[in-house]
Structures are given as C-alpha cells and as structure tokens.
Amino acid sequence: MKKLILGVLVLCSLFVLCSCVGETEESSNAPISSVAVSSEAESEAASSEASESTSVFEVTVVDGEGNKISGVMLQVCKDACMPARTDESGVATFNLEITDGYKLSVMSCPEGYKYTGEAEIYLESGITEYTLTIEKDAE
C-alpha cells in the first residue's frame, strides 16, 4: 500500500513538472522547484502516516501438541474482510492495526485438521499477535 501511494504521488509530481515545461521563463521561476519539494514532502508524510496507521498482526496456528500448522485459511474482518493463509511456520500475517470491532475467523483447515472453537473471535484493540489452536481430525 505504501508503494502504491508513493507511486501515485511521484506520477502526480511528474505530471505537474511536465505541464510546466512549456511555460515562459517569467511564469516558471520558482513554482517548479517548490512543487517538486512539496511533492517529496507529501510523499514522505504519506509514507509516515501509512506506517503509523498500520502494523503487522500475526496469527500463529498450532495443534493441541503445539505443532505449527500451515495451510489454514483465516480472515480478519471489520468493514471488509482480509484473508490470509498460514505459511510453513504456521503464521498468517495481516497488515493492519487492530482496533475495536475486528473479528478473526477460520475459513478452512488443511486435511487432517478441524477447528471447533468460536465461529468468530473478537480481537482486542492494539494486539499484534494471536495464537489459535486447531484439532487433529479423529477420522
């Protein structure tokens, strides 16, 4: 997301600079450099704001014996849902700041496992990690 914002700001800066190329010398003395400086400042401010408003939230999925489980599909929802699958170390990563109202749900488990806990887990504001336990399927 940070790269997207930075890219848009750079493109806007280039557009402004290119549109000033055909102007006379009198009308373009200071504005070109001030626009370029302000765009760089805006870009840095946008990056700073984005990094302050989001953080990494990690969910580690384990079985009853503490073994980490890969391939578990999870989602975190508030106004919209963000899905993620646990990697080979049993961790799913979400780039967002948890505030009141977020819910964690298990969408699917890999073969041989099942989740029998709460359908939706309400997350506490400000947490950055959560451990979820799933069961081995007895079948």
BAVO-353507 format. One record per atom (N, C-alpha, C): x, y, z; residue number from 1; atom name. Coordinates in nm, 3 decimals, padded with zeros to 5 digits, always signed. Example, Ala and Ser with C-alpha at 12.3 -4.5 7.8 and 13.67 -1.06 7.14 Angstrom:
BEGIN
+---------+---------+---------+-----+------+
:       x :       y :       z :  nr : atom :
+---------+---------+---------+-----+------+
: +01.319 : -00.569 : +00.780 :   1 :    N :
: +01.230 : -00.450 : +00.780 :   1 :   CA :
: +01.320 : -00.330 : +00.780 :   1 :    C :
: +01.285 : -00.225 : +00.708 :   2 :    N :
: +01.367 : -00.106 : +00.714 :   2 :   CA :
: +01.290 : +00.003 : +00.787 :   2 :    C :
+---------+---------+---------+-----+------+
***
This chain:
BEGIN
+---------+---------+---------+-----+------+
:       x :       y :       z :  nr : atom :
+---------+---------+---------+-----+------+
: +00.083 : -00.119 : +00.000 :   1 :    N :
: +00.000 : +00.000 : +00.000 :   1 :   CA :
: +00.087 : +00.125 : +00.000 :   1 :    C :
: +00.198 : +00.122 : +00.077 :   2 :    N :
: +00.289 : +00.236 : +00.082 :   2 :   CA :
: +00.347 : +00.263 : -00.055 :   2 :    C :
: +00.385 : +00.157 : -00.126 :   3 :    N :
: +00.444 : +00.173 : -00.259 :   3 :   CA :
: +00.343 : +00.231 : -00.355 :   3 :    C :
: +00.216 : +00.193 : -00.344 :   4 :    N :
: +00.112 : +00.245 : -00.431 :   4 :   CA :
: +00.095 : +00.394 : -00.408 :   4 :    C :
: +00.089 : +00.437 : -00.283 :   5 :    N :
: +00.073 : +00.579 : -00.251 :   5 :   CA :
: +00.192 : +00.658 : -00.301 :   5 :    C :
: +00.312 : +00.604 : -00.277 :   6 :    N :
: +00.433 : +00.671 : -00.322 :   6 :   CA :
: +00.434 : +00.683 : -00.474 :   6 :    C :
: +00.395 : +00.576 : -00.543 :   7 :    N :
: +00.391 : +00.578 : -00.689 :   7 :   CA :
: +00.295 : +00.682 : -00.743 :   7 :    C :
: +00.178 : +00.693 : -00.683 :   8 :    N :
: +00.078 : +00.791 : -00.728 :   8 :   CA :
: +00.132 : +00.932 : -00.707 :   8 :    C :
: +00.194 : +00.957 : -00.592 :   9 :    N :
: +00.248 : +01.090 : -00.566 :   9 :   CA :
: +00.361 : +01.125 : -00.663 :   9 :    C :
: +00.446 : +01.029 : -00.698 :  10 :    N :
: +00.555 : +01.052 : -00.793 :  10 :   CA :
: +00.496 : +01.083 : -00.930 :  10 :    C :
: +00.395 : +01.008 : -00.972 :  11 :    N :
: +00.333 : +01.034 : -01.102 :  11 :   CA :
: +00.269 : +01.172 : -01.106 :  11 :    C :
: +00.204 : +01.211 : -00.998 :  12 :    N :
: +00.143 : +01.345 : -00.992 :  12 :   CA :
: +00.251 : +01.452 : -01.003 :  12 :    C :
: +00.364 : +01.432 : -00.935 :  13 :    N :
: +00.474 : +01.528 : -00.941 :  13 :   CA :
: +00.527 : +01.540 : -01.083 :  13 :    C :
: +00.545 : +01.426 : -01.149 :  14 :    N :
: +00.593 : +01.428 : -01.287 :  14 :   CA :
: +00.496 : +01.499 : -01.380 :  14 :    C :
: +00.368 : +01.477 : -01.359 :  15 :    N :
: +00.266 : +01.542 : -01.440 :  15 :   CA :
: +00.274 : +01.693 : -01.423 :  15 :    C :
: +00.286 : +01.739 : -01.300 :  16 :    N :
: +00.295 : +01.883 : -01.273 :  16 :   CA :
: +00.421 : +01.940 : -01.335 :  16 :    C :
: +00.533 : +01.869 : -01.320 :  17 :    N :
: +00.658 : +01.918 : -01.378 :  17 :   CA :
: +00.651 : +01.923 : -01.530 :  17 :    C :
: +00.595 : +01.822 : -01.592 :  18 :    N :
: +00.583 : +01.818 : -01.738 :  18 :   CA :
: +00.491 : +01.926 : -01.790 :  18 :    C :
: +00.387 : +01.957 : -01.717 :  19 :    N :
: +00.293 : +02.060 : -01.763 :  19 :   CA :
: +00.354 : +02.199 : -01.754 :  19 :    C :
: +00.460 : +02.214 : -01.674 :  20 :    N :
: +00.526 : +02.344 : -01.659 :  20 :   CA :
: +00.635 : +02.367 : -01.763 :  20 :    C :
: +00.676 : +02.267 : -01.838 :  21 :    N :
: +00.787 : +02.276 : -01.932 :  21 :   CA :
: +00.762 : +02.380 : -02.040 :  21 :    C :
: +00.642 : +02.393 : -02.090 :  22 :    N :
: +00.612 : +02.485 : -02.198 :  22 :   CA :
: +00.590 : +02.628 : -02.154 :  22 :    C :
: +00.597 : +02.659 : -02.027 :  23 :    N :
: +00.572 : +02.794 : -01.979 :  23 :   CA :
: +00.691 : +02.885 : -02.008 :  23 :    C :
: +00.665 : +03.015 : -02.006 :  24 :    N :
: +00.774 : +03.110 : -02.027 :  24 :   CA :
: +00.861 : +03.114 : -01.903 :  24 :    C :
: +00.978 : +03.173 : -01.920 :  25 :    N :
: +01.074 : +03.178 : -01.810 :  25 :   CA :
: +01.019 : +03.259 : -01.692 :  25 :    C :
: +00.945 : +03.369 : -01.721 :  26 :    N :
: +00.890 : +03.453 : -01.615 :  26 :   CA :
: +00.789 : +03.380 : -01.529 :  26 :    C :
: +00.705 : +03.300 : -01.589 :  27 :    N :
: +00.597 : +03.235 : -01.514 :  27 :   CA :
: +00.640 : +03.108 : -01.444 :  27 :    C :
: +00.763 : +03.060 : -01.470 :  28 :    N :
: +00.800 : +02.933 : -01.410 :  28 :   CA :
: +00.927 : +02.940 : -01.325 :  28 :    C :
: +00.964 : +03.057 : -01.278 :  29 :    N :
: +01.086 : +03.070 : -01.199 :  29 :   CA :
: +01.087 : +02.982 : -01.075 :  29 :    C :
: +00.999 : +03.004 : -00.980 :  30 :    N :
: +01.004 : +02.932 : -00.852 :  30 :   CA :
: +00.909 : +02.814 : -00.843 :  30 :    C :
: +00.792 : +02.817 : -00.907 :  31 :    N :
: +00.695 : +02.711 : -00.881 :  31 :   CA :
: +00.743 : +02.570 : -00.909 :  31 :    C :
: +00.829 : +02.549 : -01.011 :  32 :    N :
: +00.870 : +02.412 : -01.043 :  32 :   CA :
: +00.944 : +02.350 : -00.926 :  32 :    C :
: +01.043 : +02.419 : -00.872 :  33 :    N :
: +01.119 : +02.361 : -00.762 :  33 :   CA :
: +01.033 : +02.350 : -00.637 :  33 :    C :
: +00.944 : +02.447 : -00.613 :  34 :    N :
: +00.862 : +02.437 : -00.492 :  34 :   CA :
: +00.761 : +02.323 : -00.504 :  34 :    C :
: +00.710 : +02.299 : -00.625 :  35 :    N :
: +00.619 : +02.187 : -00.643 :  35 :   CA :
: +00.692 : +02.055 : -00.620 :  35 :    C :
: +00.814 : +02.043 : -00.675 :  36 :    N :
: +00.890 : +01.920 : -00.658 :  36 :   CA :
: +00.922 : +01.896 : -00.511 :  36 :    C :
: +00.961 : +02.000 : -00.439 :  37 :    N :
: +00.992 : +01.985 : -00.297 :  37 :   CA :
: +00.866 : +01.948 : -00.219 :  37 :    C :
: +00.754 : +02.015 : -00.249 :  38 :    N :
: +00.633 : +01.986 : -00.173 :  38 :   CA :
: +00.584 : +01.845 : -00.204 :  38 :    C :
: +00.601 : +01.796 : -00.327 :  39 :    N :
: +00.560 : +01.660 : -00.358 :  39 :   CA :
: +00.643 : +01.558 : -00.283 :  39 :    C :
: +00.774 : +01.584 : -00.272 :  40 :    N :
: +00.859 : +01.494 : -00.194 :  40 :   CA :
: +00.819 : +01.494 : -00.048 :  40 :    C :
: +00.788 : +01.612 : +00.005 :  41 :    N :
: +00.745 : +01.622 : +00.144 :  41 :   CA :
: +00.612 : +01.550 : +00.165 :  41 :    C :
: +00.519 : +01.567 : +00.070 :  42 :    N :
: +00.391 : +01.498 : +00.079 :  42 :   CA :
: +00.410 : +01.347 : +00.074 :  42 :    C :
: +00.501 : +01.302 : -00.013 :  43 :    N :
: +00.528 : +01.161 : -00.027 :  43 :   CA :
: +00.583 : +01.103 : +00.103 :  43 :    C :
: +00.679 : +01.174 : +00.165 :  44 :    N :
: +00.734 : +01.128 : +00.292 :  44 :   CA :
: +00.628 : +01.128 : +00.401 :  44 :    C :
: +00.543 : +01.233 : +00.402 :  45 :    N :
: +00.436 : +01.241 : +00.502 :  45 :   CA :
: +00.337 : +01.127 : +00.484 :  45 :    C :
: +00.302 : +01.097 : +00.358 :  46 :    N :
: +00.208 : +00.987 : +00.332 :  46 :   CA :
: +00.266 : +00.855 : +00.376 :  46 :    C :
: +00.396 : +00.832 : +00.350 :  47 :    N :
: +00.460 : +00.708 : +00.393 :  47 :   CA :
: +00.463 : +00.699 : +00.544 :  47 :    C :
: +00.492 : +00.811 : +00.609 :  48 :    N :
: +00.497 : +00.813 : +00.755 :  48 :   CA :
: +00.359 : +00.785 : +00.813 :  48 :    C :
: +00.254 : +00.849 : +00.757 :  49 :    N :
: +00.117 : +00.825 : +00.805 :  49 :   CA :
: +00.077 : +00.680 : +00.786 :  49 :    C :
: +00.108 : +00.622 : +00.670 :  50 :    N :
: +00.071 : +00.484 : +00.643 :  50 :   CA :
: +00.138 : +00.389 : +00.741 :  50 :    C :
: +00.266 : +00.414 : +00.772 :  51 :    N :
: +00.335 : +00.323 : +00.863 :  51 :   CA :
: +00.284 : +00.339 : +01.006 :  51 :    C :
: +00.236 : +00.460 : +01.043 :  52 :    N :
: +00.183 : +00.480 : +01.177 :  52 :   CA :
: +00.043 : +00.421 : +01.191 :  52 :    C :
: -00.035 : +00.417 : +01.082 :  53 :    N :
: -00.173 : +00.372 : +01.093 :  53 :   CA :
: -00.188 : +00.221 : +01.073 :  53 :    C :
: -00.086 : +00.154 : +01.026 :  54 :    N :
: -00.094 : +00.009 : +01.013 :  54 :   CA :
: +00.023 : -00.056 : +01.084 :  54 :    C :
: +00.003 : -00.178 : +01.121 :  55 :    N :
: +00.111 : -00.256 : +01.180 :  55 :   CA :
: +00.090 : -00.400 : +01.135 :  55 :    C :
: +00.180 : -00.485 : +01.174 :  56 :    N :
: +00.169 : -00.625 : +01.136 :  56 :   CA :
: +00.098 : -00.700 : +01.248 :  56 :    C :
: -00.010 : -00.768 : +01.212 :  57 :    N :
: -00.084 : -00.853 : +01.304 :  57 :   CA :
: -00.061 : -00.996 : +01.258 :  57 :    C :
: -00.009 : -01.081 : +01.347 :  58 :    N :
: +00.023 : -01.218 : +01.311 :  58 :   CA :
: -00.062 : -01.316 : +01.392 :  58 :    C :
: -00.111 : -01.417 : +01.321 :  59 :    N :
: -00.184 : -01.526 : +01.385 :  59 :   CA :
: -00.101 : -01.652 : +01.366 :  59 :    C :
: -00.066 : -01.718 : +01.477 :  60 :    N :
: +00.006 : -01.845 : +01.471 :  60 :   CA :
: -00.094 : -01.955 : +01.500 :  60 :    C :
: -00.100 : -02.056 : +01.413 :  61 :    N :
: -00.194 : -02.166 : +01.431 :  61 :   CA :
: -00.116 : -02.290 : +01.471 :  61 :    C :
: -00.159 : -02.352 : +01.582 :  62 :    N :
: -00.094 : -02.472 : +01.635 :  62 :   CA :
: -00.200 : -02.579 : +01.661 :  62 :    C :
: -00.152 : -02.704 : +01.676 :  63 :    N :
: -00.244 : -02.811 : +01.718 :  63 :   CA :
: -00.232 : -02.826 : +01.869 :  63 :    C :
: -00.303 : -02.921 : +01.926 :  64 :    N :
: -00.305 : -02.942 : +02.070 :  64 :   CA :
: -00.169 : -02.974 : +02.129 :  64 :    C :
: -00.075 : -03.020 : +02.047 :  65 :    N :
: +00.059 : -03.053 : +02.094 :  65 :   CA :
: +00.158 : -02.939 : +02.071 :  65 :    C :
: +00.109 : -02.827 : +02.017 :  66 :    N :
: +00.196 : -02.712 : +01.993 :  66 :   CA :
: +00.265 : -02.711 : +01.859 :  66 :    C :
: +00.233 : -02.809 : +01.772 :  67 :    N :
: +00.292 : -02.813 : +01.638 :  67 :   CA :
: +00.228 : -02.704 : +01.551 :  67 :    C :
: +00.309 : -02.629 : +01.479 :  68 :    N :
: +00.259 : -02.522 : +01.394 :  68 :   CA :
: +00.199 : -02.583 : +01.267 :  68 :    C :
: +00.084 : -02.528 : +01.225 :  69 :    N :
: +00.007 : -02.584 : +01.114 :  69 :   CA :
: +00.006 : -02.486 : +00.996 :  69 :    C :
: +00.053 : -02.531 : +00.880 :  70 :    N :
: +00.047 : -02.448 : +00.759 :  70 :   CA :
: -00.079 : -02.480 : +00.681 :  70 :    C :
: -00.118 : -02.385 : +00.595 :  71 :    N :
: -00.232 : -02.407 : +00.508 :  71 :   CA :
: -00.369 : -02.378 : +00.569 :  71 :    C :
: -00.374 : -02.315 : +00.684 :  72 :    N :
: -00.502 : -02.278 : +00.745 :  72 :   CA :
: -00.543 : -02.144 : +00.685 :  72 :    C :
: -00.666 : -02.137 : +00.633 :  73 :    N :
: -00.716 : -02.013 : +00.574 :  73 :   CA :
: -00.792 : -01.936 : +00.681 :  73 :    C :
: -00.748 : -01.812 : +00.706 :  74 :    N :
: -00.808 : -01.726 : +00.807 :  74 :   CA :
: -00.855 : -01.598 : +00.741 :  74 :    C :
: -00.938 : -01.524 : +00.813 :  75 :    N :
: -00.972 : -01.390 : +00.767 :  75 :   CA :
: -00.996 : -01.301 : +00.888 :  75 :    C :
: -00.961 : -01.174 : +00.872 :  76 :    N :
: -00.986 : -01.072 : +00.972 :  76 :   CA :
: -01.085 : -00.976 : +00.909 :  76 :    C :
: -01.195 : -00.947 : +00.979 :  77 :    N :
: -01.300 : -00.863 : +00.923 :  77 :   CA :
: -01.338 : -00.750 : +01.018 :  77 :    C :
: -01.371 : -00.638 : +00.958 :  78 :    N :
: -01.437 : -00.528 : +01.029 :  78 :   CA :
: -01.540 : -00.475 : +00.930 :  78 :    C :
: -01.506 : -00.373 : +00.853 :  79 :    N :
: -01.596 : -00.325 : +00.748 :  79 :   CA :
: -01.581 : -00.411 : +00.623 :  79 :    C :
: -01.463 : -00.463 : +00.603 :  80 :    N :
: -01.433 : -00.554 : +00.492 :  80 :   CA :
: -01.347 : -00.666 : +00.548 :  80 :    C :
: -01.333 : -00.773 : +00.472 :  81 :    N :
: -01.255 : -00.888 : +00.518 :  81 :   CA :
: -01.121 : -00.895 : +00.446 :  81 :    C :
: -01.018 : -00.938 : +00.520 :  82 :    N :
: -00.884 : -00.955 : +00.465 :  82 :   CA :
: -00.844 : -01.100 : +00.490 :  82 :    C :
: -00.831 : -01.181 : +00.385 :  83 :    N :
: -00.792 : -01.322 : +00.403 :  83 :   CA :
: -00.641 : -01.340 : +00.406 :  83 :    C :
: -00.598 : -01.448 : +00.469 :  84 :    N :
: -00.456 : -01.487 : +00.467 :  84 :   CA :
: -00.447 : -01.636 : +00.501 :  84 :    C :
: -00.345 : -01.700 : +00.449 :  85 :    N :
: -00.321 : -01.843 : +00.474 :  85 :   CA :
: -00.193 : -01.856 : +00.554 :  85 :    C :
: -00.192 : -01.948 : +00.651 :  86 :    N :
: -00.070 : -01.969 : +00.729 :  86 :   CA :
: +00.039 : -02.028 : +00.641 :  86 :    C :
: +00.161 : -01.982 : +00.663 :  87 :    N :
: +00.276 : -02.030 : +00.587 :  87 :   CA :
: +00.333 : -02.156 : +00.651 :  87 :    C :
: +00.449 : -02.200 : +00.604 :  88 :    N :
: +00.508 : -02.324 : +00.654 :  88 :   CA :
: +00.545 : -02.318 : +00.802 :  88 :    C :
: +00.555 : -02.196 : +00.857 :  89 :    N :
: +00.582 : -02.184 : +01.001 :  89 :   CA :
: +00.454 : -02.164 : +01.082 :  89 :    C :
: +00.338 : -02.183 : +01.017 :  90 :    N :
: +00.209 : -02.173 : +01.087 :  90 :   CA :
: +00.162 : -02.032 : +01.114 :  90 :    C :
: +00.220 : -01.933 : +01.045 :  91 :    N :
: +00.188 : -01.792 : +01.071 :  91 :   CA :
: +00.117 : -01.730 : +00.951 :  91 :    C :
: +00.007 : -01.660 : +00.980 :  92 :    N :
: -00.063 : -01.577 : +00.881 :  92 :   CA :
: -00.040 : -01.433 : +00.920 :  92 :    C :
: -00.005 : -01.349 : +00.824 :  93 :    N :
: +00.026 : -01.210 : +00.852 :  93 :   CA :
: -00.076 : -01.118 : +00.787 :  93 :    C :
: -00.122 : -01.021 : +00.864 :  94 :    N :
: -00.216 : -00.919 : +00.816 :  94 :   CA :
: -00.151 : -00.783 : +00.840 :  94 :    C :
: -00.156 : -00.693 : +00.744 :  95 :    N :
: -00.101 : -00.559 : +00.760 :  95 :   CA :
: -00.214 : -00.463 : +00.795 :  95 :    C :
: -00.241 : -00.450 : +00.923 :  96 :    N :
: -00.344 : -00.361 : +00.970 :  96 :   CA :
: -00.329 : -00.340 : +01.119 :  96 :    C :
: -00.384 : -00.231 : +01.166 :  97 :    N :
: -00.384 : -00.203 : +01.308 :  97 :   CA :
: -00.517 : -00.251 : +01.365 :  97 :    C :
: -00.511 : -00.342 : +01.461 :  98 :    N :
: -00.634 : -00.395 : +01.520 :  98 :   CA :
: -00.694 : -00.290 : +01.614 :  98 :    C :
: -00.819 : -00.256 : +01.585 :  99 :    N :
: -00.896 : -00.167 : +01.671 :  99 :   CA :
: -01.024 : -00.240 : +01.709 :  99 :    C :
: -01.103 : -00.181 : +01.794 : 100 :    N :
: -01.228 : -00.245 : +01.835 : 100 :   CA :
: -01.313 : -00.280 : +01.714 : 100 :    C :
: -01.375 : -00.396 : +01.717 : 101 :    N :
: -01.466 : -00.436 : +01.611 : 101 :   CA :
: -01.410 : -00.539 : +01.513 : 101 :    C :
: -01.281 : -00.570 : +01.519 : 102 :    N :
: -01.225 : -00.671 : +01.429 : 102 :   CA :
: -01.257 : -00.811 : +01.479 : 102 :    C :
: -01.285 : -00.900 : +01.384 : 103 :    N :
: -01.313 : -01.041 : +01.414 : 103 :   CA :
: -01.221 : -01.129 : +01.333 : 103 :    C :
: -01.172 : -01.234 : +01.397 : 104 :    N :
: -01.088 : -01.334 : +01.331 : 104 :   CA :
: -01.173 : -01.459 : +01.311 : 104 :    C :
: -01.170 : -01.514 : +01.191 : 105 :    N :
: -01.247 : -01.635 : +01.160 : 105 :   CA :
: -01.159 : -01.737 : +01.089 : 105 :    C :
: -01.185 : -01.864 : +01.113 : 106 :    N :
: -01.118 : -01.972 : +01.042 : 106 :   CA :
: -01.206 : -02.009 : +00.924 : 106 :    C :
: -01.150 : -01.998 : +00.804 : 107 :    N :
: -01.227 : -02.028 : +00.684 : 107 :   CA :
: -01.213 : -02.175 : +00.644 : 107 :    C :
: -01.092 : -02.231 : +00.655 : 108 :    N :
: -01.072 : -02.372 : +00.623 : 108 :   CA :
: -00.943 : -02.421 : +00.687 : 108 :    C :
: -00.938 : -02.552 : +00.708 : 109 :    N :
: -00.821 : -02.617 : +00.766 : 109 :   CA :
: -00.765 : -02.718 : +00.665 : 109 :    C :
: -00.637 : -02.747 : +00.674 : 110 :    N :
: -00.582 : -02.848 : +00.584 : 110 :   CA :
: -00.635 : -02.987 : +00.621 : 110 :    C :
: -00.621 : -03.080 : +00.529 : 111 :    N :
: -00.668 : -03.216 : +00.552 : 111 :   CA :
: -00.605 : -03.272 : +00.680 : 111 :    C :
: -00.688 : -03.335 : +00.761 : 112 :    N :
: -00.642 : -03.395 : +00.885 : 112 :   CA :
: -00.661 : -03.308 : +01.007 : 112 :    C :
: -00.715 : -03.186 : +00.987 : 113 :    N :
: -00.737 : -03.093 : +01.098 : 113 :   CA :
: -00.878 : -03.036 : +01.091 : 113 :    C :
: -00.927 : -02.991 : +01.207 : 114 :    N :
: -01.056 : -02.925 : +01.211 : 114 :   CA :
: -01.053 : -02.819 : +01.321 : 114 :    C :
: -01.136 : -02.718 : +01.304 : 115 :    N :
: -01.148 : -02.613 : +01.403 : 115 :   CA :
: -01.286 : -02.622 : +01.465 : 115 :    C :
: -01.291 : -02.633 : +01.598 : 116 :    N :
: -01.419 : -02.648 : +01.667 : 116 :   CA :
: -01.445 : -02.534 : +01.767 : 116 :    C :
: -01.364 : -02.430 : +01.759 : 117 :    N :
: -01.379 : -02.318 : +01.854 : 117 :   CA :
: -01.487 : -02.221 : +01.812 : 117 :    C :
: -01.478 : -02.102 : +01.864 : 118 :    N :
: -01.575 : -01.995 : +01.835 : 118 :   CA :
: -01.579 : -01.968 : +01.685 : 118 :    C :
: -01.698 : -01.940 : +01.633 : 119 :    N :
: -01.712 : -01.909 : +01.491 : 119 :   CA :
: -01.639 : -01.779 : +01.457 : 119 :    C :
: -01.647 : -01.680 : +01.545 : 120 :    N :
: -01.579 : -01.553 : +01.526 : 120 :   CA :
: -01.509 : -01.518 : +01.656 : 120 :    C :
: -01.383 : -01.480 : +01.647 : 121 :    N :
: -01.306 : -01.442 : +01.764 : 121 :   CA :
: -01.292 : -01.291 : +01.762 : 121 :    C :
: -01.346 : -01.224 : +01.862 : 122 :    N :
: -01.338 : -01.079 : +01.869 : 122 :   CA :
: -01.202 : -01.040 : +01.925 : 122 :    C :
: -01.131 : -00.956 : +01.851 : 123 :    N :
: -00.995 : -00.919 : +01.888 : 123 :   CA :
: -00.992 : -00.791 : +01.970 : 123 :    C :
: -00.899 : -00.785 : +02.063 : 124 :    N :
: -00.883 : -00.667 : +02.147 : 124 :   CA :
: -00.803 : -00.561 : +02.072 : 124 :    C :
: -00.841 : -00.437 : +02.089 : 125 :    N :
: -00.773 : -00.326 : +02.025 : 125 :   CA :
: -00.625 : -00.324 : +02.061 : 125 :    C :
: -00.541 : -00.305 : +01.959 : 126 :    N :
: -00.398 : -00.290 : +01.980 : 126 :   CA :
: -00.316 : -00.417 : +01.984 : 126 :    C :
: -00.378 : -00.536 : +01.976 : 127 :    N :
: -00.297 : -00.657 : +01.980 : 127 :   CA :
: -00.221 : -00.673 : +01.848 : 127 :    C :
: -00.106 : -00.740 : +01.855 : 128 :    N :
: -00.026 : -00.759 : +01.733 : 128 :   CA :
: -00.003 : -00.906 : +01.702 : 128 :    C :
: -00.035 : -00.994 : +01.797 : 129 :    N :
: -00.022 : -01.138 : +01.770 : 129 :   CA :
: -00.130 : -01.216 : +01.845 : 129 :    C :
: -00.162 : -01.331 : +01.787 : 130 :    N :
: -00.265 : -01.416 : +01.844 : 130 :   CA :
: -00.230 : -01.560 : +01.811 : 130 :    C :
: -00.249 : -01.651 : +01.906 : 131 :    N :
: -00.225 : -01.794 : +01.880 : 131 :   CA :
: -00.359 : -01.865 : +01.881 : 131 :    C :
: -00.384 : -01.944 : +01.778 : 132 :    N :
: -00.509 : -02.016 : +01.761 : 132 :   CA :
: -00.479 : -02.165 : +01.758 : 132 :    C :
: -00.557 : -02.243 : +01.833 : 133 :    N :
: -00.536 : -02.387 : +01.837 : 133 :   CA :
: -00.646 : -02.458 : +01.759 : 133 :    C :
: -00.604 : -02.549 : +01.668 : 134 :    N :
: -00.699 : -02.632 : +01.595 : 134 :   CA :
: -00.671 : -02.777 : +01.636 : 134 :    C :
: -00.766 : -02.867 : +01.607 : 135 :    N :
: -00.753 : -03.007 : +01.648 : 135 :   CA :
: -00.721 : -03.096 : +01.530 : 135 :    C :
: -00.653 : -03.206 : +01.562 : 136 :    N :
: -00.633 : -03.309 : +01.461 : 136 :   CA :
: -00.768 : -03.379 : +01.443 : 136 :    C :
: -00.801 : -03.407 : +01.319 : 137 :    N :
: -00.927 : -03.473 : +01.289 : 137 :   CA :
: -00.914 : -03.621 : +01.325 : 137 :    C :
: -01.008 : -03.674 : +01.405 : 138 :    N :
: -01.003 : -03.811 : +01.452 : 138 :   CA :
: -01.039 : -03.911 : +01.343 : 138 :    C :
: -01.100 : -03.865 : +01.236 : 139 :    N :
: -01.150 : -03.958 : +01.132 : 139 :   CA :
: -01.040 : -04.018 : +01.052 : 139 :    C :
+---------+---------+---------+-----+------+
***
